[in-house]
Amino acid sequence: MRFESPSWMLAAYRGCVKRHEHGAAERRDPVVGRAHRPVLLADITALIDAASGTNSSSHEEVAHATAMAVVSAGVAQPSDSAKSLITLADVVGLDTLAALWSDAEPVSLPGALWSLYLLREWCQSQPDAVCRLWRAGAPRAAVDAVIAGCVADADEQDVRRTVDDILAGICESDAALALDRASAFYRVIAEGRRERTADDTVCWLDMDSRPPDLRHLADRNDATAANLAAAARLWRMGTLA
């Protein structure tokens, strides 16, 4: 199916692709040197909806273009964009963002954004589970807890507020710092999973009711943390795309 959209949307989309193809050597971050007008964050949902109609051969290009459009809009209008950036998944649907970004390279702009929105969705839908893991992991990863910016005995409101603040940091402050904070958050969660596994000393007579081993999930969280940290380094170098 061909990409069909209003003229402003197609221009914005092509502008994002052009900036992506222009090369990292001539820009310090994904929004430097815009030749087109900034994409309004209010337009992003339409841009993403339109992008879902592109053919599969351009999927990688669409992933990078939409990710760059989101960040460009946020940086261009930081005072107005934070809330819209935070709630983007609520508006367009997490499934839509997953279709665009979940298959992207982990150390890339769309890959990093996907990890952030996935974390926010988890904190919104299962804040009690996040709190349990955070409280278990914070004492084991005290430095990471400080970097993430959440208190050790966090409640549900604390974890939600922290992750929202991390997402807002993409447009309000230093995006590299936001990625580092998200990386630290994932590391604390990983340690929480390991702590819960270590504390599971109950002899379960019914093996079907035994809680799952959380160590493999901890390893996945650590891998996500490492990818986000790498993305932060690339952002500082001006080469994250």
Secondary structure, DSSP 4 states (H G I P E B T S, - for coil): ------HHHHHHHHHHHHHHHH-GGG-SSTTTT--SPPPPHHHHHHHHHHHTTS-GGGHHHHHHHHHHHHHHHHHHSHHHHHHHHHTHHHHH-HHHHHHHHTTS-SSSHHHHHHHHHHHHHHHHH-HHHHHHHHHHHTTTSHHHHHHHT--TT--HHHHHHHHHHHHHHHHHS-HHHHHHHHHHHHHHHHHHHHHHHHT-----SSGGGSPPP-HHHHHHHHHHHHHHHHHHHHHHHT---
